[in-house]
Amino acid sequence: MKVLRRTQFGNPVLRQQTRLLESEEILSPEIQDLIANMQHTLITKKYGVGLAAPQVGKSIALALVEIQPTTARPDVAPQSMILINPVITQTFGRRKQLWEGCISLGGSKDGVFAKVPRYTRIRLRYQDATGAVHEQDFDGLVAHVIQHEVDHLQGTLFVDRVTDPTTFVTLSEYKKRYRESVNRK
């Protein structure tokens, strides 16, 4: 396996509508290798909770979700998913603003964060790495992350969804605010 190079903000592939994968294409060695390399990259580079194919230069409808407990999220349930040709078929309730960042808008030292409103519950239809079709409801952090990754597949970046531009902060400021909020509890 190899670590893939991240596509950075400004690269046109991040603004393209991705191509859907045919079922037989999903099982091809090329796509299976890409999935394995994306998983390896996401975990090795500690890029966060998700990675979409455009973020590694591929304009195809493929994204990963990899949520694990951390010191910042000790109570989160682990979630590891491969999403191929995902479509949000329904949203529920109101939107809630949570902090988001994106590896395409900065690395581990110079990232950018802002509050983004997302639905707290969604219904998603997608295929997995075997090509099997699933339709499932997701809520909370998982729903938030899925919406971010599906946006990547449609050429939309989180900065396009920010409704309050005063929430933009650097990574160091985000960490400072997080520490302050934890200390207040």
C-alpha positions as CSV (number, residue, x, y, z in Angstrom):
1,M,0.0,0.0,0.0
2,K,1.1,3.6,-0.5
3,V,0.3,7.0,0.9
4,L,-1.5,9.1,-1.7
5,R,-0.7,12.7,-2.3
6,R,-3.5,15.1,-1.2
7,T,-5.1,17.4,-3.7
8,Q,-4.9,21.0,-2.5
9,F,-7.4,23.8,-2.5
10,G,-7.5,25.4,-6.0
11,N,-7.0,22.2,-7.9
12,P,-9.9,22.0,-10.4
13,V,-10.6,18.3,-9.6
14,L,-12.0,19.5,-6.2
15,R,-14.7,21.5,-8.1
16,Q,-15.8,18.7,-10.5
17,Q,-18.9,16.6,-10.3
18,T,-17.5,13.1,-10.0
19,R,-18.2,10.1,-12.3
20,L,-20.3,7.3,-10.9
21,L,-18.7,3.8,-10.8
22,E,-20.3,0.9,-12.6
23,S,-20.8,-2.2,-10.5
24,E,-18.2,-4.3,-12.3
25,E,-15.7,-1.4,-12.1
26,I,-16.0,-1.4,-8.3
27,L,-14.5,-4.9,-8.2
28,S,-11.6,-4.0,-10.6
29,P,-8.1,-4.2,-9.2
30,E,-7.6,-0.5,-9.9
31,I,-10.6,0.6,-7.7
32,Q,-9.9,-2.0,-5.0
33,D,-6.2,-0.8,-4.8
34,L,-7.4,2.8,-4.7
35,I,-9.7,2.0,-1.8
36,A,-6.9,0.2,0.1
37,N,-4.5,3.1,-0.6
38,M,-7.1,5.7,0.5
39,Q,-7.7,3.8,3.7
40,H,-3.9,3.5,4.3
41,T,-3.5,7.2,3.6
42,L,-6.3,8.4,5.8
43,I,-5.1,6.3,8.8
44,T,-1.3,6.8,8.3
45,K,-1.5,10.5,7.7
46,K,-4.2,11.0,10.4
47,Y,-6.1,13.2,8.0
48,G,-9.3,13.2,10.0
49,V,-12.6,11.4,9.7
50,G,-13.1,11.1,6.0
51,L,-11.5,11.2,2.6
52,A,-13.0,11.5,-0.8
53,A,-11.4,10.4,-4.1
54,P,-11.1,14.0,-5.4
55,Q,-8.9,14.7,-2.4
56,V,-6.4,12.3,-3.9
57,G,-6.9,13.5,-7.5
58,K,-9.5,11.0,-8.7
59,S,-12.8,12.4,-10.0
60,I,-14.9,9.3,-9.1
61,A,-17.8,8.9,-6.7
62,L,-15.9,7.2,-3.9
63,A,-15.4,8.3,-0.3
64,L,-14.3,6.8,3.1
65,V,-15.5,7.6,6.6
66,E,-13.2,6.6,9.4
67,I,-14.4,7.9,12.8
68,Q,-12.6,6.7,15.9
69,P,-12.7,7.8,19.5
70,T,-10.1,10.4,20.3
71,T,-9.3,12.6,23.3
72,A,-11.6,15.2,21.7
73,R,-14.3,12.7,21.1
74,P,-13.9,9.9,23.7
75,D,-17.5,8.8,23.5
76,V,-17.9,8.5,19.8
77,A,-18.8,5.1,18.3
78,P,-16.3,3.9,15.8
79,Q,-17.5,4.0,12.2
80,S,-15.6,2.7,9.2
81,M,-17.3,2.9,5.8
82,I,-16.6,2.8,2.1
83,L,-19.2,4.9,0.2
84,I,-19.4,4.4,-3.5
85,N,-21.9,6.3,-5.6
86,P,-23.5,7.8,-2.4
87,V,-26.8,9.7,-2.6
88,I,-28.5,11.4,0.3
89,T,-32.1,10.5,-0.4
90,Q,-33.7,12.2,2.6
91,T,-32.8,14.7,5.3
92,F,-34.6,15.0,8.7
93,G,-35.1,17.9,11.1
94,R,-33.2,21.1,11.3
95,R,-29.5,21.7,10.6
96,K,-27.0,22.1,13.4
97,Q,-23.7,23.9,13.1
98,L,-20.5,21.9,13.9
99,W,-16.9,22.7,13.3
100,E,-15.4,21.4,10.1
101,G,-12.0,21.4,8.5
102,C,-10.6,19.8,5.3
103,I,-7.3,18.4,4.5
104,S,-7.5,20.0,1.0
105,L,-7.5,23.4,2.7
106,G,-4.4,22.9,4.8
107,G,-2.4,20.3,6.5
108,S,-2.0,19.2,10.1
109,K,-0.2,22.5,10.9
110,D,-2.0,25.1,8.9
111,G,-5.6,23.9,8.5
112,V,-8.7,26.1,8.3
113,F,-11.9,25.5,10.3
114,A,-15.4,27.0,10.4
115,K,-18.8,26.2,11.6
116,V,-21.0,24.5,9.0
117,P,-24.7,23.8,9.2
118,R,-25.6,20.2,8.4
119,Y,-28.6,18.0,8.9
120,T,-28.4,15.9,12.1
121,R,-30.0,12.9,10.4
122,I,-29.9,11.7,6.8
123,R,-30.9,8.7,4.7
124,L,-28.1,7.5,2.4
125,R,-28.1,5.1,-0.5
126,Y,-24.7,3.8,-1.5
127,Q,-22.7,0.8,-2.6
128,D,-19.9,-0.8,-0.6
129,A,-16.6,-2.2,-1.8
130,T,-18.3,-5.4,-3.1
131,G,-20.8,-3.4,-5.1
132,A,-23.7,-4.3,-2.7
133,V,-26.3,-1.5,-2.4
134,H,-27.3,-0.2,1.0
135,E,-29.9,2.3,2.2
136,Q,-29.4,3.4,5.8
137,D,-30.2,6.3,8.2
138,F,-27.3,8.0,9.9
139,D,-27.3,10.7,12.6
140,G,-25.0,12.8,14.7
141,L,-21.3,13.1,13.8
142,V,-21.5,10.3,11.2
143,A,-24.3,12.1,9.3
144,H,-22.3,15.3,9.4
145,V,-19.1,13.6,8.0
146,I,-21.1,11.8,5.3
147,Q,-22.6,15.2,4.1
148,H,-19.1,16.7,4.0
149,E,-17.8,13.7,1.9
150,V,-20.8,13.6,-0.4
151,D,-20.3,17.4,-1.0
152,H,-16.7,16.6,-2.2
153,L,-18.1,14.2,-4.8
154,Q,-20.3,17.0,-6.1
155,G,-17.5,19.6,-6.3
156,T,-18.6,21.5,-3.2
157,L,-16.2,22.4,-0.4
158,F,-17.1,23.1,3.2
159,V,-16.2,26.8,2.7
160,D,-19.2,27.0,0.3
161,R,-21.5,25.9,3.1
162,V,-20.3,28.3,5.8
163,T,-23.2,30.7,6.7
164,D,-21.3,32.8,9.2
165,P,-17.8,33.8,7.8
166,T,-16.8,35.1,11.3
167,T,-16.4,31.4,12.4
168,F,-13.4,30.9,10.1
169,V,-10.3,30.1,12.3
170,T,-6.9,28.6,11.9
171,L,-6.1,25.2,13.3
172,S,-4.3,26.6,16.3
173,E,-7.2,28.9,17.1
174,Y,-9.6,26.0,16.7
175,K,-7.6,23.9,19.2
176,K,-7.4,26.9,21.6
177,R,-11.2,27.3,21.5
178,Y,-11.7,23.6,21.9
179,R,-9.5,23.5,25.1
180,E,-11.4,26.5,26.5
181,S,-14.8,24.8,25.9
182,V,-13.6,21.6,27.6
183,N,-12.2,23.6,30.6
184,R,-15.6,25.3,31.0
185,K,-17.4,22.0,31.4
